[in-house]
């Protein structure tokens, strides 16, 4: 890992990010949702599912969406090719490209939790779970950004990721039977597992989320190597 290379990529992305109004707005969306939900709840404690909907919006809308868009933009401009074949490693590229997005996600999440109530997220287990989820969405965004051909193509994957990974806390309200295979699969997704860990305190749910992180790292690595070999 080369700090100077990471710093150079970060500095460039910071300038590019500040010029894109769509990307600037994305971190505000979870905060607006949190403010709306907190007003609806009044003085009552915010339901866990609503908190995770906001967190899912932050992770999917800010971390994944913004990073996928930025990676795809590099690919469309033919500058990603130069990055992946340069002496910079995959770690250098992903960290450098994701620093701005991660920073904005953290601000969005912290402000949102402050509005909704963060008491349930002050212990080590909850912080560790959210950290792994953040890394999962980071690697997923990086992988998709390197996988697609251009910026427009990221739109194809935006809604599926938002609903499958960002909105899965809502699955129990879909009316599916408890024995449904679809429900069982969706319960194994990262955010429902974090909700269960929050409720039960069991670390086995953390292990499932860690598995998702490993899968996303493998996916991003495959896409990185593919871009190195593309002519």
C-alpha positions in Angstrom: 0.0 0.0 0.0 1.5 3.3 -1.1 0.2 6.4 0.8 1.4 8.9 -1.8 -0.5 7.1 -4.6 -3.7 6.8 -2.4 -3.4 10.6 -1.6 -3.1 11.5 -5.3 -6.2 9.5 -6.2 -8.1 10.9 -3.2 -7.2 14.5 -4.1 -8.3 14.1 -7.7 -11.6 12.5 -6.7 -12.3 15.2 -4.1 -12.1 17.8 -6.9 -14.3 15.7 -9.3 -16.9 14.9 -6.6 -17.3 18.6 -5.7 -18.3 19.3 -9.4 -21.1 16.7 -9.5 -24.4 17.9 -7.9 -26.0 14.4 -8.1 -23.2 12.9 -6.0 -23.3 15.8 -3.6 -27.0 15.3 -3.0 -26.8 11.6 -2.3 -25.3 11.9 1.3 -28.1 14.3 2.2 -30.9 11.8 1.3 -30.5 9.5 4.4 -30.3 12.6 6.6 -33.6 13.8 5.2 -35.2 10.4 5.7 -33.9 10.3 9.3 -35.3 13.7 10.0 -38.7 12.7 8.6 -38.8 9.5 10.5 -37.8 11.1 13.8 -40.6 13.7 13.4 -43.1 10.9 12.7 -42.1 9.0 15.8 -42.4 11.9 18.2 -40.9 11.2 21.6 -41.2 7.4 21.1 -38.2 5.2 20.5 -37.4 4.7 16.8 -38.2 1.2 15.6 -35.1 -0.7 14.6 -36.4 -1.5 11.1 -36.8 2.2 10.4 -33.2 2.9 11.5 -31.9 0.2 9.3 -33.9 1.5 6.3 -32.0 4.8 6.7 -28.7 3.0 7.1 -29.4 0.9 4.1 -30.2 4.0 2.1 -26.8 5.5 3.2 -24.8 2.4 2.4 -26.6 1.6 -0.9 -27.2 5.2 -2.0 -24.0 6.9 -0.9 -21.3 4.2 -0.6 -22.3 1.8 -3.4 -23.9 4.2 -5.8 -21.3 7.1 -5.6 -18.3 4.7 -5.8 -19.8 2.7 -8.7 -20.5 5.9 -10.5 -17.0 7.3 -10.0 -15.3 4.0 -11.0 -17.5 3.8 -14.1 -16.7 7.4 -15.0 -13.0 6.6 -14.8 -13.6 3.6 -17.1 -15.6 5.7 -19.6 -12.8 8.3 -19.8 -10.3 5.5 -20.3 -8.4 6.6 -17.2 -9.3 3.5 -15.1 -7.1 1.4 -17.5 -4.1 3.6 -16.6 -4.8 3.1 -12.9 -5.1 -0.7 -12.9 -1.9 -1.2 -15.1 0.1 1.4 -13.1 2.3 0.3 -10.2 -0.7 1.1 -7.9 -2.2 -2.1 -6.4 -5.9 -2.9 -6.2 -5.7 -1.8 -2.5 -4.2 1.6 -3.5 -6.9 2.2 -6.2 -9.9 1.1 -4.1 -8.8 3.0 -1.0 -7.9 6.1 -3.0 -11.2 6.0 -4.9 -13.4 5.2 -1.8 -12.0 7.7 0.8 -14.3 10.5 -0.3 -17.3 8.3 -0.4 -16.6 6.6 2.9 -16.0 10.0 4.6 -19.4 11.2 3.3 -21.1 8.0 4.3 -19.8 8.3 7.8 -21.0 11.9 8.1 -24.4 10.8 6.7 -24.7 7.8 9.0 -23.6 9.7 12.2 -26.0 12.6 11.6 -28.8 10.2 10.8 -28.2 8.2 13.9 -28.0 11.4 16.0 -31.4 12.4 14.6 -33.0 9.0 15.2 -31.2 7.9 18.4 -27.9 6.1 18.5 -28.0 4.3 21.8 -28.3 0.9 20.2 -25.2 1.5 18.2 -22.7 2.6 20.8 -21.4 -0.9 21.7 -18.4 -2.6 20.0 -20.5 -5.3 18.3 -22.8 -2.8 16.6 -19.9 -0.6 15.4 -18.0 -3.7 14.1 -21.1 -4.8 12.2 -21.7 -1.4 10.6 -18.0 -1.2 9.7 -18.1 -4.5 7.9 -21.3 -3.5 6.1 -19.7 -0.3 5.0 -16.7 -2.2 3.6 -19.1 -4.7 1.8 -20.9 -1.8 0.0 -17.5 -0.2 -0.8 -16.2 -3.3 -2.5 -19.5 -4.0 -4.2 -19.5 -0.4 -5.6 -15.9 -0.7 -6.7 -16.5 -4.1 -8.3 -19.6 -2.9 -10.2 -17.9 0.3 -11.3 -15.1 -1.8 -12.8 -17.5 -4.3 -14.3 -19.8 -2.0 -16.3 -18.8 -0.4 -19.6 -19.8 3.2 -18.8 -21.6 5.5 -16.4 -25.0 4.9 -18.0 -24.7 1.2 -17.3 -24.5 1.7 -13.6 -28.2 2.7 -13.6 -29.0 -0.9 -14.5 -27.5 -2.1 -11.2 -28.6 0.8 -9.0 -32.2 -0.3 -8.3 -31.5 -4.0 -7.8 -28.7 -3.2 -5.3 -30.9 -0.6 -3.5 -33.8 -3.0 -3.1 -31.9 -6.2 -2.5 -29.2 -4.9 -0.2 -30.4 -1.4 1.0 -34.2 -2.1 1.6 -34.0 -5.7 2.9 -35.0 -4.6 6.4 -38.5 -4.3 4.9 -38.7 -8.0 3.9 -40.9 -9.0 6.8 -43.6 -6.6 5.6 -43.8 -8.1 2.2 -46.4 -10.7 3.3 -44.3 -13.7 2.4 -44.9 -16.9 4.4 -42.4 -17.8 7.0 -41.4 -20.9 5.2 -40.8 -19.1 1.9 -37.4 -19.9 0.4 -37.3 -16.3 -0.9 -37.8 -14.9 2.7 -35.0 -17.2 4.0 -32.6 -16.1 1.4 -33.4 -12.4 2.0 -32.9 -12.9 5.7 -29.3 -14.0 5.0 -28.5 -10.6 3.4 -26.2 -8.2 5.3 -28.7 -5.7 6.8 -31.2 -8.3 8.1 -28.3 -10.1 9.7 -27.1 -6.9 11.4 -30.7 -6.4 12.7 -30.7 -9.9 14.2 -27.3 -9.3 15.7 -28.6 -6.1 17.2 -31.6 -7.9 18.7 -29.9 -11.1 19.9 -26.3 -10.1 20.5 -25.1 -13.2 18.7 -21.8 -13.0 16.8 -22.9 -15.6 14.2 -24.8 -13.0 12.3 -21.5 -10.9 12.1 -19.9 -14.0 10.5 -22.6 -14.0 7.8 -22.0 -10.3 7.0 -18.2 -11.0 7.0 -18.9 -13.7 4.4 -20.7 -11.2 2.2 -17.6 -8.9 2.6 -15.2 -11.7 1.4 -17.5 -12.4 -1.6 -17.5 -8.7 -2.5 -13.7 -8.5 -2.3 -13.4 -11.5 -4.6 -15.8 -9.9 -7.0 -13.9 -6.6 -7.0 -10.5 -8.5 -7.4 -11.9 -10.4 -10.5 -13.1 -7.1 -12.1 -9.7 -5.4 -11.3 -7.8 -8.2 -13.0 -10.1 -8.2 -15.9 -9.5 -4.5 -16.5 -5.8 -5.1 -16.4 -6.1 -7.7 -19.2 -8.6 -5.9 -21.4 -7.0 -4.5 -24.5 
